[in-house]
């Protein structure tokens, strides 16, 4: 771990990056990679290149979250997102079970899972002095 100070701005930056990747791949507004891809064959090679870039980022985020949080941590983040969504729905008087609300909350929850995966090791190191490493076998 670097000796650089890790604070809330690092978590926010990781969260914004996760939100960007998730909502760039798909969002219900109609302006996403999936909508662009299904729009036709114009810009074919650009669509392939950007799709490969998004796929790589998504797979790296997934692998990092799965490797750091493990199954228990991913379940805890999912339970937190469900609880937070239900609480926000109750406080705002809206239904989280409406199809578009459910879709957006699912995308935000996926971004929260990625953010937790990217930030957990740094936060754990700062709070407990524990460093997470990965052994690479030859």
Backbone as a printed PyTorch tensor [residue, N CA C, xyz], in Angstrom:
tensor([[[  0.8380,  -1.1780,   0.0000],
         [  0.0000,   0.0000,   0.0000],
         [  0.8800,   1.2360,   0.0000]],

        [[  0.4550,   2.2110,  -0.6590],
         [  1.2160,   3.4480,  -0.6740],
         [  0.9560,   4.2150,   0.6120]],

        [[  1.8680,   5.0950,   0.9260],
         [  1.7290,   5.8970,   2.1320],
         [  0.8320,   7.1040,   1.8970]],

        [[  0.3180,   7.2530,   0.6910],
         [ -0.5560,   8.3860,   0.3830],
         [ -1.8290,   8.2940,   1.2160]],

        [[ -2.3340,   9.4270,   1.5750],
         [ -3.5280,   9.5140,   2.4040],
         [ -4.7540,   9.0940,   1.5960]],

        [[ -5.5830,   8.2490,   2.1810],
         [ -6.8230,   7.8020,   1.5420],
         [ -7.9900,   8.3900,   2.3280]],

        [[ -8.8320,   9.1610,   1.6730],
         [ -9.9650,   9.7610,   2.3550],
         [-11.2250,   9.5690,   1.5150]],

        [[-12.2700,  10.2520,   1.8550],
         [-13.5640,  10.0770,   1.2100],
         [-13.5390,  10.4290,  -0.2680]],

        [[-12.6180,  11.3020,  -0.6730],
         [-12.5580,  11.6740,  -2.0950],
         [-12.1820,  10.4760,  -2.9640]],

        [[-11.3470,   9.5850,  -2.4440],
         [-11.0080,   8.3690,  -3.1750],
         [-12.2080,   7.4620,  -3.3660]],

        [[-13.0320,   7.3460,  -2.3420],
         [-14.2430,   6.5340,  -2.4360],
         [-15.2220,   7.1670,  -3.4330]],

        [[-15.3660,   8.4870,  -3.3810],
         [-16.2610,   9.1840,  -4.3140],
         [-15.7720,   9.0110,  -5.7540]],

        [[-14.4710,   9.1330,  -5.9720],
         [-13.9220,   8.9620,  -7.3240],
         [-14.1690,   7.5440,  -7.8300]],

        [[-13.9680,   6.5520,  -6.9740],
         [-14.2260,   5.1650,  -7.3660],
         [-15.7260,   4.9510,  -7.6280]],

        [[-16.5670,   5.5890,  -6.8170],
         [-18.0100,   5.4800,  -7.0190],
         [-18.4510,   6.0970,  -8.3320]],

        [[-17.9170,   7.2620,  -8.6440],
         [-18.2610,   7.9090,  -9.9100],
         [-17.7770,   7.0920, -11.0990]],

        [[-16.5910,   6.5090, -10.9870],
         [-16.0840,   5.6550, -12.0590],
         [-16.9910,   4.4390, -12.2480]],

        [[-17.3980,   3.8130, -11.1480],
         [-18.2850,   2.6490, -11.2300],
         [-19.6340,   3.0220, -11.8350]],

        [[-20.1920,   4.1570, -11.3920],
         [-21.4620,   4.6140, -11.9690],
         [-21.3250,   4.8840, -13.4640]],

        [[-20.2110,   5.5080, -13.8660],
         [-20.0000,   5.8000, -15.2790],
         [-19.9740,   4.5160, -16.1020]],

        [[-19.2210,   3.5190, -15.6610],
         [-19.1110,   2.2710, -16.4270],
         [-20.4650,   1.5800, -16.5140]],

        [[-21.1750,   1.4650, -15.3960],
         [-22.4560,   0.7580, -15.3810],
         [-23.4840,   1.4800, -16.2500]],

        [[-23.6040,   2.8070, -16.0810],
         [-24.6150,   3.5400, -16.8390],
         [-24.1920,   3.8060, -18.2810]],

        [[-22.9100,   3.7340, -18.5900],
         [-22.4850,   3.8420, -19.9830],
         [-22.8550,   2.5780, -20.7450]],

        [[-22.7910,   1.4470, -20.0820],
         [-23.1500,   0.1860, -20.7310],
         [-24.6470,   0.1290, -21.0170]],

        [[-25.4670,   0.4510, -20.0120],
         [-26.9170,   0.4910, -20.2310],
         [-27.5610,   1.4350, -19.2200]],

        [[-28.5230,   2.1950, -19.6810],
         [-29.3900,   2.9920, -18.8250],
         [-30.6990,   3.2020, -19.5640]],

        [[-31.7810,   3.4360, -18.8480],
         [-33.0870,   3.5310, -19.5120],
         [-33.3450,   4.8420, -20.2580]],

        [[-32.4030,   5.7700, -20.2600],
         [-32.6320,   7.0470, -20.9320],
         [-32.5790,   6.9310, -22.4520]],

        [[-31.9600,   5.8770, -22.9610],
         [-31.8220,   5.7210, -24.4040],
         [-30.4570,   6.1410, -24.9190]],

        [[-29.6060,   6.6650, -24.0560],
         [-28.2540,   7.0740, -24.4310],
         [-27.2530,   6.1940, -23.7060]],

        [[-27.0190,   5.0090, -24.2430],
         [-26.0650,   4.0750, -23.6530],
         [-25.3930,   3.2910, -24.7810]],

        [[-24.3850,   2.5240, -24.4090],
         [-23.6850,   1.7180, -25.4070],
         [-24.6350,   0.7170, -26.0490]],

        [[-25.4630,   0.0780, -25.2560],
         [-26.3820,  -0.9180, -25.8060],
         [-27.3460,  -0.2920, -26.8160]],

        [[-27.8640,   0.8870, -26.5170],
         [-28.7460,   1.5780, -27.4640],
         [-27.9850,   1.9550, -28.7390]],

        [[-26.7630,   2.4270, -28.5870],
         [-25.9420,   2.8120, -29.7350],
         [-25.6240,   1.6000, -30.5920]],

        [[-25.3400,   0.4740, -29.9290],
         [-25.0060,  -0.7540, -30.6420],
         [-26.1920,  -1.2530, -31.4700]],

        [[-27.3770,  -1.1710, -30.9230],
         [-28.5730,  -1.6630, -31.6180],
         [-29.1260,  -0.6740, -32.6350]],

        [[-28.5020,   0.4900, -32.7500],
         [-28.9700,   1.5490, -33.6400],
         [-28.6650,   1.2790, -35.1110]],

        [[-27.7630,   0.3770, -35.4030],
         [-27.4320,   0.0770, -36.7900],
         [-25.9460,  -0.2110, -36.9530]],

        [[-25.5050,  -0.2880, -38.2240],
         [-24.1280,  -0.6580, -38.5150],
         [-23.1930,   0.5320, -38.7230]],

        [[-23.6960,   1.7410, -38.5880],
         [-22.8110,   2.9060, -38.7100],
         [-21.8060,   2.8860, -37.5680]],

        [[-20.6080,   3.3330, -37.8470],
         [-19.5180,   3.3690, -36.8570],
         [-19.2220,   1.9800, -36.2990]],

        [[-19.2430,   0.9770, -37.1400],
         [-19.0950,  -0.4130, -36.6990],
         [-17.8160,  -0.6320, -35.8970]],

        [[-16.6760,  -0.1910, -36.4170],
         [-15.3980,  -0.4510, -35.7410],
         [-15.2690,   0.3460, -34.4450]],

        [[-15.8450,   1.5260, -34.4030],
         [-15.8460,   2.2960, -33.1540],
         [-16.7000,   1.5910, -32.0980]],

        [[-17.8150,   1.0170, -32.5360],
         [-18.6740,   0.2820, -31.6040],
         [-17.9610,  -0.9440, -31.0470]],

        [[-17.2090,  -1.6260, -31.8900],
         [-16.4420,  -2.7870, -31.4380],
         [-15.3760,  -2.3620, -30.4300]],

        [[-14.6430,  -1.2980, -30.7280],
         [-13.5630,  -0.8360, -29.8460],
         [-14.1080,  -0.3610, -28.4980]],

        [[-15.1600,   0.4250, -28.5260],
         [-15.7250,   0.9350, -27.2740],
         [-16.3760,  -0.2030, -26.4890]],

        [[-16.9860,  -1.1380, -27.1770],
         [-17.5580,  -2.3090, -26.5020],
         [-16.4860,  -3.1330, -25.8130]],

        [[-15.3520,  -3.3100, -26.4810],
         [-14.2490,  -4.0550, -25.8620],
         [-13.7160,  -3.3110, -24.6350]],

        [[-13.6210,  -1.9960, -24.7270],
         [-13.1550,  -1.1920, -23.5970],
         [-14.1250,  -1.2780, -22.4180]],

        [[-15.4210,  -1.1330, -22.6870],
         [-16.4260,  -1.2420, -21.6220],
         [-16.4650,  -2.6400, -21.0140]],

        [[-16.3570,  -3.6500, -21.8600],
         [-16.3630,  -5.0300, -21.3770],
         [-15.1520,  -5.2960, -20.4850]],

        [[-13.9980,  -4.7990, -20.8950],
         [-12.7830,  -4.9690, -20.0900],
         [-12.9250,  -4.2790, -18.7430]],

        [[-13.4200,  -3.0500, -18.7310],
         [-13.6010,  -2.3240, -17.4690],
         [-14.6070,  -3.0420, -16.5770]],

        [[-15.7120,  -3.5110, -17.1600],
         [-16.7330,  -4.2080, -16.3820],
         [-16.1860,  -5.5080, -15.7950]],

        [[-15.4420,  -6.2600, -16.5750],
         [-14.8670,  -7.5110, -16.0710],
         [-13.8190,  -7.2590, -14.9930]],

        [[-13.0170,  -6.2100, -15.1490],
         [-12.0420,  -5.8740, -14.1110],
         [-12.7330,  -5.4520, -12.8150]],

        [[-13.7940,  -4.6650, -12.9330],
         [-14.5500,  -4.2690, -11.7440],
         [-15.1720,  -5.4860, -11.0660]],

        [[-15.7440,  -6.3790, -11.8650],
         [-16.3750,  -7.5780, -11.3050],
         [-15.3400,  -8.4650, -10.6270]],

        [[-14.2090,  -8.6870, -11.2880],
         [-13.1670,  -9.5520, -10.7130],
         [-12.6150,  -8.9500,  -9.4260]],

        [[-12.4190,  -7.6490,  -9.4020],
         [-11.9170,  -6.9850,  -8.2040],
         [-12.9160,  -7.0990,  -7.0610]],

        [[-14.1860,  -6.8080,  -7.3330],
         [-15.2080,  -6.8840,  -6.2900],
         [-15.3480,  -8.3060,  -5.7630]],

        [[-15.3710,  -9.2700,  -6.6580],
         [-15.5040, -10.6620,  -6.2450],
         [-14.2910, -11.1360,  -5.4600]],

        [[-13.0940, -10.7100,  -5.8860],
         [-11.8810, -11.1330,  -5.2030],
         [-11.7100, -10.5040,  -3.8330]],

        [[-12.0920,  -9.2450,  -3.6930],
         [-11.8950,  -8.5420,  -2.4260],
         [-13.0320,  -8.8350,  -1.4470]],

        [[-14.2580,  -8.7540,  -1.8970],
         [-15.4010,  -8.8780,  -0.9860],
         [-15.7900, -10.3240,  -0.7120]],

        [[-15.4830, -11.2160,  -1.6170],
         [-15.9130, -12.6100,  -1.5480],
         [-17.4480, -12.6710,  -1.5510]],

        [[-17.9890, -13.8410,  -1.3740],
         [-19.4430, -14.0210,  -1.4440],
         [-20.1550, -13.2920,  -0.2970]],

        [[-19.6280, -13.4080,   0.9230],
         [-20.2690, -12.7770,   2.0750],
         [-20.3400, -11.2560,   1.9340]],

        [[-19.2440, -10.6650,   1.5130],
         [-19.2180,  -9.2180,   1.3440],
         [-20.1670,  -8.7450,   0.2620]],

        [[-20.2470,  -9.5070,  -0.8280],
         [-21.1650,  -9.1370,  -1.9070],
         [-22.6160,  -9.2340,  -1.4300]],

        [[-22.9210, -10.2520,  -0.6240],
         [-24.2660, -10.3870,  -0.0690],
         [-24.5600,  -9.2350,   0.8830]],

        [[-23.5770,  -8.8510,   1.7020],
         [-23.7740,  -7.7280,   2.6220],
         [-24.0210,  -6.4180,   1.8750]],

        [[-23.2760,  -6.1800,   0.8020],
         [-23.4900,  -4.9610,   0.0070],
         [-24.8710,  -5.0060,  -0.6360]],

        [[-25.2770,  -6.1620,  -1.1440],
         [-26.6080,  -6.2950,  -1.7450],
         [-27.7050,  -6.0530,  -0.7090]],

        [[-27.5420,  -6.6000,   0.4950],
         [-28.5290,  -6.3730,   1.5550],
         [-28.5780,  -4.9040,   1.9560]],

        [[-27.4180,  -4.2590,   2.0140],
         [-27.3870,  -2.8350,   2.3210],
         [-28.1320,  -2.0420,   1.2500]],

        [[-27.9020,  -2.3740,  -0.0220],
         [-28.5730,  -1.6660,  -1.1200],
         [-30.0760,  -1.8870,  -1.0850]],

        [[-30.5150,  -3.1020,  -0.7780],
         [-31.9510,  -3.3740,  -0.6700],
         [-32.5470,  -2.5700,   0.4750]],

        [[-31.8720,  -2.5820,   1.6220],
         [-32.3630,  -1.8220,   2.7700],
         [-32.3960,  -0.3280,   2.5100]],

        [[-31.3300,   0.1860,   1.8940],
         [-31.2800,   1.6150,   1.5810],
         [-32.3600,   1.9830,   0.5660]],

        [[-32.5780,   1.1360,  -0.4230],
         [-33.6100,   1.4010,  -1.4300],
         [-35.0020,   1.3950,  -0.8430]],

        [[-35.2830,   0.4290,   0.0010],
         [-36.5970,   0.3660,   0.6450],
         [-36.8150,   1.5640,   1.5680]],

        [[-35.7620,   1.9530,   2.2930],
         [-35.8670,   3.1180,   3.1770],
         [-36.1040,   4.3870,   2.3800]],

        [[-35.3410,   4.5840,   1.2990],
         [-35.5500,   5.7710,   0.4580],
         [-36.9330,   5.7750,  -0.1760]],

        [[-37.4020,   4.6150,  -0.5960],
         [-38.7470,   4.5200,  -1.1610],
         [-39.8080,   4.8610,  -0.1370]],

        [[-39.6100,   4.3860,   1.0790],
         [-40.5690,   4.6750,   2.1530],
         [-40.5680,   6.1560,   2.5040]],

        [[-39.3900,   6.7530,   2.5980],
         [-39.2930,   8.1660,   2.9600],
         [-39.8200,   9.0890,   1.8660]],

        [[-39.6020,   8.7030,   0.6050],
         [-40.0370,   9.5630,  -0.5010],
         [-41.4610,   9.2760,  -0.9490]],

        [[-42.0200,   8.1620,  -0.5040],
         [-43.3840,   7.8210,  -0.8880],
         [-43.4920,   7.2010,  -2.2660]],

        [[-42.3670,   6.7800,  -2.8490],
         [-42.4010,   6.1290,  -4.1640],
         [-42.2090,   4.6280,  -3.9910]],

        [[-42.6120,   3.8940,  -4.9860],
         [-42.4700,   2.4410,  -4.9520],
         [-41.1830,   2.0380,  -5.6540]],

        [[-40.3680,   1.2850,  -4.9660],
         [-39.1400,   0.7810,  -5.5710],
         [-39.4500,  -0.3520,  -6.5430]],

        [[-40.6370,  -0.9200,  -6.4490],
         [-40.9910,  -2.0510,  -7.2930],
         [-41.5480,  -1.6570,  -8.6540]],

        [[-41.6540,  -0.3630,  -8.9310],
         [-42.0230,   0.0750, -10.2750],
         [-40.8910,  -0.3350, -11.2210]],

        [[-41.1910,  -0.7890, -12.4320],
         [-40.1470,  -1.3440, -13.3030],
         [-38.9440,  -0.4240, -13.5350]],

        [[-39.1750,   0.8490, -13.8410],
         [-38.0420,   1.7410, -14.1050],
         [-37.2530,   2.0410, -12.8300]],

        [[-37.9490,   2.1930, -11.7100],
         [-37.2660,   2.4190, -10.4320],
         [-36.4290,   1.2050, -10.0520]],

        [[-36.9860,   0.0300, -10.2690],
         [-36.2660,  -1.2060,  -9.9530],
         [-35.0180,  -1.3440, -10.8210]],

        [[-35.1310,  -1.0150, -12.0950],
         [-33.9840,  -1.0780, -13.0000],
         [-32.8860,  -0.0970, -12.5850]],

        [[-33.2660,   1.1420, -12.3180],
         [-32.2650,   2.1410, -11.9260],
         [-31.6290,   1.7610, -10.6020]],

        [[-32.4340,   1.3050,  -9.6410],
         [-31.8610,   0.9200,  -8.3500],
         [-30.9460,  -0.2970,  -8.5100]],

        [[-31.2640,  -1.2090,  -9.4010],
         [-30.3770,  -2.3440,  -9.6630],
         [-29.0400,  -1.8960, -10.2420]],

        [[-29.0780,  -0.9400, -11.1710],
         [-27.8350,  -0.4150, -11.7480],
         [-27.0140,   0.3390, -10.7050]],

        [[-27.6780,   1.1290,  -9.8680],
         [-26.9730,   1.8410,  -8.7990],
         [-26.3890,   0.8400,  -7.7990]],

        [[-27.1200,  -0.2220,  -7.5080],
         [-26.6220,  -1.2480,  -6.5840],
         [-25.4000,  -1.9620,  -7.1460]],

        [[-25.4070,  -2.2250,  -8.4480],
         [-24.2390,  -2.8360,  -9.0840],
         [-23.0280,  -1.9060,  -8.9930]],

        [[-23.2470,  -0.6150,  -9.2220],
         [-22.1620,   0.3590,  -9.0780],
         [-21.6890,   0.4330,  -7.6270]],

        [[-22.6100,   0.3260,  -6.6700],
         [-22.2220,   0.3230,  -5.2490],
         [-21.3820,  -0.9000,  -4.9230]],

        [[-21.7320,  -2.0340,  -5.5080],
         [-20.9400,  -3.2540,  -5.3090],
         [-19.5240,  -3.0660,  -5.8520]],

        [[-19.4060,  -2.4940,  -7.0290],
         [-18.0880,  -2.2380,  -7.6040],
         [-17.3040,  -1.2340,  -6.7610]],

        [[-17.9760,  -0.1980,  -6.2780],
         [-17.3130,   0.8050,  -5.4470],
         [-16.7960,   0.1810,  -4.1580]],

        [[-17.6120,  -0.6590,  -3.5460],
         [-17.1800,  -1.3350,  -2.3250],
         [-15.9760,  -2.2370,  -2.6010]],

        [[-15.9970,  -2.9260,  -3.7230],
         [-14.8750,  -3.7850,  -4.0760],
         [-13.5900,  -3.0080,  -4.3260]],

        [[-13.7180,  -1.8430,  -4.9490],
         [-12.5410,  -1.0240,  -5.2220],
         [-12.0180,  -0.3200,  -3.9810]],

        [[-12.8810,  -0.0390,  -3.0130],
         [-12.5020,   0.7820,  -1.8650],
         [-12.2050,  -0.0090,  -0.5970]],

        [[-12.6860,  -1.2350,  -0.4930],
         [-12.5990,  -1.9720,   0.7640],
         [-11.1630,  -2.1630,   1.2560]],

        [[-10.2790,  -2.5810,   0.3790],
         [ -8.9000,  -2.8350,   0.8030],
         [ -8.2400,  -1.5860,   1.3610]],

        [[ -8.4820,  -0.4540,   0.7160],
         [ -7.8800,   0.8040,   1.1630],
         [ -8.4460,   1.2350,   2.5140]],

        [[ -9.7510,   1.1250,   2.6680],
         [-10.3810,   1.5090,   3.9290],
         [ -9.9420,   0.5730,   5.0470]],

        [[ -9.9080,  -0.7250,   4.7730],
         [ -9.4810,  -1.7070,   5.7730],
         [ -8.0300,  -1.4830,   6.1760]],

        [[ -7.1950,  -1.1270,   5.2190],
         [ -5.7900,  -0.8490,   5.5180],
         [ -5.6510,   0.3860,   6.4040]],

        [[ -6.4290,   1.4270,   6.1100],
         [ -6.3620,   2.6670,   6.9040],
         [ -6.9030,   2.4530,   8.3140]],

        [[ -7.9930,   1.6880,   8.4540],
         [ -8.6050,   1.5110,   9.7630],
         [ -7.9220,   0.4410,  10.6040]],

        [[ -7.5400,  -0.6640,   9.9830],
         [ -7.0040,  -1.7760,  10.7560],
         [ -5.5560,  -2.0980,  10.5170]],

        [[ -4.9410,  -1.4440,   9.5550],
         [ -3.5490,  -1.7340,   9.2490],
         [ -3.3540,  -3.0530,   8.5180]],

        [[ -4.4180,  -3.6010,   7.9470],
         [ -4.3460,  -4.8880,   7.2510],
         [ -4.1710,  -4.6300,   5.7650]],

        [[ -3.1650,  -5.2650,   5.1870],
         [ -2.9260,  -5.1500,   3.7410],
         [ -3.4340,  -6.3900,   3.0450]],

        [[ -4.1520,  -6.2140,   1.9620],
         [ -4.6500,  -7.3290,   1.1680],
         [ -3.7130,  -7.5220,  -0.0120]],

        [[ -3.2620,  -8.7430,  -0.1810],
         [ -2.4080,  -9.0630,  -1.3090],
         [ -2.9590, -10.3000,  -1.9990]],

        [[ -2.5040, -10.5070,  -3.2040],
         [ -2.9230, -11.6960,  -3.9440],
         [ -1.6660, -12.4590,  -4.3330]],

        [[ -1.6540, -13.7420,  -4.0050],
         [ -0.5050, -14.5610,  -4.3810],
         [ -0.6720, -14.9870,  -5.8340]],

        [[  0.3960, -14.8740,  -6.5590],
         [  0.3840, -15.2720,  -7.9550],
         [  1.2610, -16.4950,  -8.0840]],

        [[  0.6540, -17.6090,  -8.4690],
         [  1.4020, -18.8520,  -8.6410],
         [  2.0480, -18.8960, -10.0090]],

        [[  3.2080, -19.5090, -10.0650],
         [  3.9050, -19.6160, -11.3530],
         [  3.6330, -20.9280, -12.0050]]])
